[in-house]
Amino acid sequence: MQIDPSQLKTVELQAYLQGAIAPRPICFASTIDADGRPNLSPFSFFNVFGSNPPTLIFSPSRRVRDNTVKHTLENVYATKEVVINVVNYAMVQQTSLSSCEYPTGTNEFEKAGFTPLPSEKVKPFRVKESPVQFECIVKQIIETGQEGGAGNLVICEPVMIHLNENILDAAGKIDPHKIDLVARMGGDYYCRASGNAVFEVAKPNTQLGIGVDALPATIRNSTILTGNHLGQLGNVHEMPTIDAAFYDDHLKNIIQYYSVTPEEMDKELHRYARKLLDEGKVSAAWQVLLTAAGQ
């Protein structure tokens, strides 16, 4: 299937974009208007784009149906300040409620049941229930168009960050399971970034990984190992060799049980290596695969 964006209605194109580019973190933007009235609204066109200076960008796009702009955009133009509150699972339903298009002057803090907190360096209120709150000054607003669906990139610099200490681990870092963030998918779908949805991927070696192309053909062409598994194996900085001191009861049992059927042994060794890789035991998986290659 091929899609030419210029041949689709904006609402159809938006559905494909939001469905494919996901999950997207949520900017829960707190602003005030020129008269000091608070406004609170979530936006999923949002991310971090730098750390020196710290730079966050979100986009309150023009409405597709009638080409109107949102109160948040009007407010950041008027005041050049915003508080960006992150959204976790405990507050997602209230956050969604605040996205209703209430009339100008409506206090979404009250409508959605959130607690406003005074900020230290900017005028908009913070959301007490949010685990991390960024007080920001607006550095620039870039309009990408004037038609419905056009983005408005609000480039922000955090000048004060508030962290709930309950989301930190013993080392003082943010624990992904404790912060329990949510993100937007396509349509009405969300994603909860905790539990089994959170996993680790080892960063590439500073000494450079050997690469998938350097793997022995028997490993590279395995019908059991996936591309993810090959990526793990290719992330070592030098080709491993058989370690005579390596011992594994399950490996020993495979060799003994399948000794008369080498082809089945090879498959079973690859299955065991896959299990080890899924558990993050790359070195052990290499030893099993090297044993398979030597059979």
PETAZI-V457175 format. One record per residue. N is the residue number from 1. PSI is psi in radians with two decimals (* if undefined). NEAR is the number of other ideal C-beta (glycine too) atoms within 10 Angstrom. D_CENTER is the distance of its C-alpha to the mean C-alpha in whole Angstrom. Layout:
N;PSI;NEAR;D_CENTER
N;PSI;NEAR;D_CENTER
This chain:
1;2.29;2;27
2;2.49;3;27
3;2.22;10;26
4;1.91;7;27
5;-0.56;10;25
6;-0.24;6;29
7;0.02;8;30
8;2.66;13;28
9;2.60;10;28
10;-0.72;15;25
11;-0.60;11;24
12;-0.75;12;24
13;-0.72;17;22
14;-0.68;16;20
15;-0.73;14;19
16;-0.76;13;19
17;-0.82;14;16
18;-0.50;17;14
19;-0.60;12;14
20;-0.61;9;13
21;1.51;13;11
22;2.77;15;8
23;2.62;18;6
24;2.25;17;6
25;2.75;19;6
26;2.18;25;10
27;1.96;26;13
28;1.70;26;16
29;2.16;28;19
30;2.18;32;22
31;3.01;29;25
32;2.67;20;29
33;-3.08;16;31
34;-0.38;10;34
35;0.10;7;36
36;0.19;9;34
37;2.32;14;32
38;2.65;19;29
39;2.55;26;26
40;2.18;29;23
41;2.48;23;20
42;2.58;22;17
43;2.29;22;15
44;-0.04;20;12
45;1.53;21;12
46;2.52;23;11
47;3.12;13;9
48;2.43;13;11
49;0.14;11;13
50;2.79;11;16
51;-0.15;7;17
52;1.50;5;21
53;2.73;9;21
54;2.32;15;18
55;2.13;16;17
56;2.50;20;15
57;2.30;19;15
58;2.84;26;15
59;1.81;20;17
60;1.60;25;20
61;2.77;19;21
62;2.46;22;24
63;2.36;13;25
64;-0.71;15;26
65;-0.59;9;29
66;0.11;7;31
67;0.39;12;29
68;2.87;10;29
69;2.79;15;27
70;2.75;19;25
71;-0.60;22;27
72;-0.76;23;24
73;-0.77;22;25
74;-0.69;16;28
75;-0.71;25;28
76;-0.51;25;26
77;-0.69;15;28
78;-0.63;13;31
79;-0.36;18;30
80;0.53;16;27
81;2.63;21;25
82;2.59;27;22
83;2.16;29;20
84;1.99;27;17
85;2.32;28;16
86;2.75;21;12
87;2.19;27;13
88;3.12;23;13
89;-0.59;14;14
90;-0.28;12;18
91;0.18;23;18
92;-0.66;19;16
93;-0.71;10;20
94;-0.66;18;21
95;-0.76;24;18
96;-0.71;17;19
97;-0.65;14;23
98;-0.23;22;23
99;-0.12;15;21
100;2.53;11;25
101;1.29;10;27
102;2.74;16;30
103;2.74;6;32
104;2.35;9;33
105;-0.20;11;33
106;2.38;17;32
107;1.79;15;30
108;-0.37;22;27
109;-0.79;18;26
110;-0.76;11;29
111;-0.71;14;29
112;-0.11;23;25
113;0.49;13;27
114;2.78;25;25
115;2.05;11;26
116;2.40;17;27
117;2.43;17;27
118;2.46;9;29
119;2.89;19;27
120;-0.68;10;28
121;-0.15;12;28
122;2.92;24;28
123;-0.64;16;29
124;2.61;24;26
125;2.71;23;26
126;2.82;23;23
127;1.97;27;22
128;-0.65;15;23
129;-0.27;20;21
130;2.36;24;17
131;-0.38;23;16
132;2.29;17;16
133;2.25;25;18
134;1.97;23;18
135;2.18;23;21
136;2.59;30;21
137;2.52;15;24
138;2.05;18;24
139;-0.62;13;25
140;2.63;11;25
141;2.12;16;24
142;2.05;11;24
143;2.17;12;25
144;-0.13;13;24
145;3.12;11;27
146;0.05;8;29
147;2.88;10;29
148;2.29;16;27
149;-0.19;18;23
150;2.52;16;24
151;2.78;16;21
152;1.76;21;22
153;1.91;17;19
154;1.87;29;20
155;2.06;16;20
156;2.58;29;20
157;2.03;16;20
158;2.31;19;20
159;-0.13;16;23
160;2.35;14;23
161;2.32;12;20
162;2.16;18;21
163;2.32;13;19
164;2.08;16;20
165;-0.31;7;21
166;-0.24;9;21
167;0.03;19;17
168;2.62;15;18
169;-3.03;11;19
170;-0.42;6;23
171;0.03;6;22
172;0.21;8;21
173;2.76;9;17
174;2.17;15;14
175;2.07;15;14
176;-0.50;17;11
177;-0.58;12;13
178;-0.65;14;15
179;-0.54;19;13
180;0.90;20;12
181;2.76;22;9
182;2.79;22;9
183;2.78;19;7
184;2.43;24;10
185;-2.74;17;11
186;2.79;16;14
187;-2.31;9;18
188;0.18;7;18
189;2.51;12;15
190;2.94;18;12
191;2.33;13;9
192;2.07;15;10
193;1.23;17;8
194;3.06;16;11
195;-2.40;9;14
196;-0.22;5;14
197;-0.28;12;11
198;2.19;13;10
199;2.85;8;11
200;2.51;7;12
201;2.07;10;13
202;2.32;11;16
203;2.59;7;16
204;2.55;12;19
205;2.53;12;22
206;-0.34;6;24
207;0.11;9;27
208;2.31;10;25
209;2.67;17;24
210;-0.43;17;27
211;2.69;13;25
212;-0.57;14;26
213;-0.31;8;29
214;-0.09;13;31
215;2.53;19;30
216;2.55;14;33
217;-0.61;8;34
218;-0.47;13;34
219;-0.83;21;31
220;-0.59;14;29
221;0.27;10;31
222;2.42;21;30
223;-0.02;6;30
224;-0.68;14;28
225;2.46;21;26
226;3.07;12;23
227;-0.64;8;21
228;-0.73;12;18
229;-0.75;21;21
230;-0.63;19;23
231;-0.68;16;20
232;-0.77;22;20
233;-0.61;26;24
234;-0.04;17;24
235;0.01;18;22
236;2.63;18;25
237;-0.15;11;28
238;2.67;11;31
239;2.13;11;32
240;2.77;15;33
241;2.87;9;36
242;2.25;11;38
243;1.97;12;38
244;-0.41;6;41
245;-0.13;5;40
246;2.29;14;37
247;2.40;9;38
248;2.09;14;37
249;-0.74;7;39
250;-0.67;12;36
251;-0.76;20;37
252;-0.72;11;41
253;-0.67;12;41
254;-0.81;21;39
255;-0.73;15;42
256;-0.75;9;45
257;-0.65;12;44
258;0.34;17;43
259;-0.48;10;46
260;-0.08;7;48
261;1.37;11;45
262;-0.65;11;43
263;-0.74;9;41
264;-0.61;12;40
265;-0.76;19;39
266;-0.77;20;37
267;-0.73;16;35
268;-0.63;21;35
269;-0.68;23;34
270;-0.65;21;31
271;-0.71;13;30
272;-0.69;22;30
273;-0.70;28;28
274;-0.74;19;26
275;-0.77;14;26
276;-0.70;22;26
277;-0.68;23;23
278;-0.44;14;21
279;0.03;10;22
280;0.21;13;21
281;1.30;15;24
282;-0.77;17;25
283;-0.76;11;28
284;-0.70;19;30
285;-0.71;26;28
286;-0.72;23;30
287;-0.67;21;33
288;-0.74;25;33
289;-0.60;27;33
290;-0.59;19;35
291;-0.72;21;38
292;-0.73;24;37
293;-0.45;14;38
294;-0.11;7;41
295;*;13;42
